[in-house]
Amino acid sequence: MSRIWSAGEPIDVHTDDADAPIAFTWNGRAHRVDRIDEEWRVDADWWSEAGEVSRRHVRLITHSGYLCVICQDLHTQAWTLLRIHD
């Protein structure tokens, strides 16, 4: 199963002292992070009337084996789930 959301699905993320995701809750279920595979930042649209986009993306693998991409809006600090593959 693969799911991809262009706008993302809202999630609650728990981080460690270094601000690395260690678990997230989606659809009422907790998912513990087994390892972080990659992390990158996207800064775009600084010229746009809609405003600048600054996001932190994290590709990770959960303890249950899901490969996920989660994203943090660096302006609002809100997290979303962008992709999940099992």
C-alpha positions, 0 to 999 in steps of 0.5 A: 500500500502506498498513500501520497497526499500533496497537502499532507495529513496532519500528525502529532510528532514527538521529538527528542532533545535534538529535535529529531522525530522519535514517534508520531500519531496518525489516525489515532495510532502511534508509530515509533520511529526506528530510524531516520533515512534522510532529512532536507529543507525546502525554502521557496516562494520568498517572492510570492504574495502568498508568502515564503514556504520553509519546510523540513522534510524527514524520510524515516522508517517506523518500527512497524516497517512503514517508509514515511515522509513527514514534513514540518512547516517551519513557520507554524511548527505544524507537522504533516504526513506526506507519504507512507509506504508499507 
